[in-house]
Each structure stands twice: as structure tokens, then as C-alpha cells.
Amino acid sequence: MIDGLVAGRLVGEPERRTGKADSHFVVAKIKAAAAEGDSYIVNVIAFDAAVCESLVSARDGDSVALAGSLTPKVWIDKQGVSRPVLDMVAHRVLSPEWGKSDD
């Protein structure tokens, strides 16, 4: 695993899920820009309550920056082309909290 910072846009809506022993977590996908116009999909999972709340308040297309543990992987698309992907366990959200007002 690699400690990393990823910034990009949410793809779809983050989802709350319940695991074994009633553990709660959130999953999301982020599209992060790379060199030469390429982009990477980052599969995100978060267990920390504050991170989960921030993610579920975000919407498809929102910009987000996350810090956490990264694991690089490769997947094969329908045409047989290898594509890079990152899995992230998010520990911190570095973007503003959506839905909060300053008043």
C-alpha cells in the first residue's frame, strides 16, 4: 500500500453499506486526471464516520480530495485492453463539507 492524496470528480453517488457484524462504510468512485489527458478510476472505501458523512453528502460530479492508503491494480476492459485502477481506503476528506452553511 501507498499513502496518497487523490483529487478528482465523483462518478455516481457514494453509497452507504453495511458489512459483517453491522459495520458501516461508504463506497465511491473518483475519476482522477492524469498526464496527457488520461484519467484513472479510484475505487474508494471509507470506514471513518466523519469521512463517510462527508462522502455521502457529495453528489455525482462534485470535486473531492481524499487522503488514504492506495493499492494500484489493473483491470481488463471489454475490448481486452489493460487499464490502471487504484483502490483507496480513505482516511481524510480534504474538500469542503457539502451541504454545510457558514451561518
C-alpha positions in Angstrom: 0.0 0.0 0.0 1.0 3.6 -0.6 -0.1 6.6 1.4 -1.5 9.1 -1.1 -3.6 12.1 -1.9 -6.1 11.8 -4.8 -8.2 14.7 -6.2 -10.9 14.3 -8.8 -14.6 14.2 -9.5 -17.1 11.7 -8.1 -18.5 9.2 -10.6 -22.0 8.4 -9.5 -23.4 8.8 -6.0 -21.4 7.5 -2.9 -23.2 4.5 -1.3 -23.6 3.6 2.4 -23.3 -0.1 3.0 -23.4 -2.5 6.0 -20.8 -5.2 6.4 -20.4 -8.1 8.7 -21.1 -7.6 12.3 -23.2 -4.4 11.4 -20.1 -2.5 10.4 -20.9 0.6 8.3 -18.9 2.0 5.5 -19.2 4.1 2.3 -18.0 3.3 -1.2 -17.5 5.7 -4.0 -15.7 6.1 -7.4 -13.5 9.1 -8.3 -12.2 9.9 -11.8 -8.7 11.5 -11.3 -6.9 13.3 -14.2 -3.5 12.0 -15.2 -0.8 13.1 -17.7 -1.6 13.6 -21.4 -5.3 13.7 -20.9 -5.6 10.2 -19.4 -7.6 9.6 -16.3 -7.7 6.9 -13.6 -10.7 5.4 -11.7 -10.1 5.3 -8.0 -12.4 2.9 -6.1 -12.8 4.4 -2.6 -13.9 2.8 0.6 -14.2 4.7 3.9 -14.9 3.5 7.4 -14.3 6.6 9.5 -17.7 8.2 10.4 -16.7 11.8 9.5 -15.3 10.7 6.1 -18.4 8.6 5.4 -20.7 11.6 6.2 -18.7 13.9 4.0 -18.8 11.5 1.1 -22.5 10.7 1.3 -23.3 14.4 1.3 -21.4 14.8 -2.0 -23.1 14.3 -5.4 -22.1 12.9 -8.8 -19.6 15.2 -10.5 -18.5 17.0 -7.3 -14.8 17.7 -6.9 -13.2 15.9 -3.9 -9.8 15.4 -2.5 -9.0 12.4 -0.3 -6.0 11.1 1.7 -5.5 7.5 2.4 -3.9 4.1 1.5 -3.7 3.4 -2.2 -3.3 0.0 -3.9 -2.6 0.0 -7.6 -4.3 -2.6 -9.7 -5.1 -3.4 -13.4 -8.4 -4.4 -14.9 -9.2 -5.7 -18.5 -11.9 -3.9 -20.3 -14.4 -5.5 -22.7 -12.0 -5.0 -25.6 -9.2 -6.8 -23.8 -7.2 -3.6 -23.0 -5.4 -3.4 -19.7 -6.4 -0.3 -17.7 -4.8 1.0 -14.5 -7.1 1.5 -11.4 -6.4 2.5 -7.8 -8.2 1.2 -4.7 -8.2 3.6 -1.8 -9.1 3.3 1.9 -9.9 6.9 2.6 -8.8 8.3 6.0 -9.5 12.1 5.4 -11.6 14.3 3.2 -9.7 17.4 2.2 -12.6 19.1 0.4 -15.2 21.4 1.9 -18.1 19.7 3.6 -21.0 19.8 1.2 -24.4 20.9 2.5 -22.9 23.0 5.3 -23.5 26.7 5.6 -21.4 29.4 7.3 -24.3 31.0 9.2 
